[in-house]
């Protein structure tokens, strides 16, 4: 039986009403990455950064998984699947699947002083104390530019042993995730890209399914499960 690794990105959640990053109207057209998604930006203006993530947390809390999230949960229930997500929205879990959160989660808070993690309240503020050490260094538990993504050893193991690798709704512009296709291909996996359009890394994939995730992901899952 195939061992499947699926990498998901913001395009998977677009049809759940959550904006992507790099589309014309995406988050990075409205906010400067340096201001809201770097440790330096947080040090300069933590209130602004918390405001940005508080808004995103509220949007994610109100969002529902779409047919693509549900199809991936169905796949994970029937086959050996590792879901790796760059998304911080929690929609894989709402659809009933477990995912490796390489870029963290909006639902989690982290103490920058002691490393303690806990469930984020709906609204976070710069002077929130850490429940473990009381330092006022509370930040969203999301991975910013210049920081190391989570679970990279586990991900490397799963990529090394997969026979099918799929990337869904991700632009392939952010590393290390953008390089997973090469890692999987080097180990002999069949590689598939599912996206609304072609990306900078499309040439690295063996196969392509083009269209909205809510249509093409359930179709791809049906074909895989039909064997
Ligand atoms: N169905 C399928 N794909 C879609 C859809 C859709 N309905 N809508 C958009 N897409 C595709 C776009 O074509 C694009 O290739 O989703 C991709 C979204 O790309 P990005 O906005 O760059 O998002 P992502 O690849 O997840 O970003 C990676 O960048 O800023 C960081 O940490 C952030 O995790 C994020 C990382």
Boltz pocket constraint, residues with backbone or C-beta under 6 A from the ligand:
constraints:
  - pocket:
      binder: B
      contacts: [[A, 8], [A, 9], [A, 10], [A, 11], [A, 12], [A, 14], [A, 15], [A, 20], [A, 21], [A, 22], [A, 23], [A, 26], [A, 86], [A, 87], [A, 103], [A, 143], [A, 168], [A, 169], [A, 170], [A, 171], [A, 172], [A, 173], [A, 174], [A, 194], [A, 195], [A, 196], [A, 197], [A, 198], [A, 199], [A, 211], [A, 212], [A, 213], [A, 214]]
      max_distance: 6.0
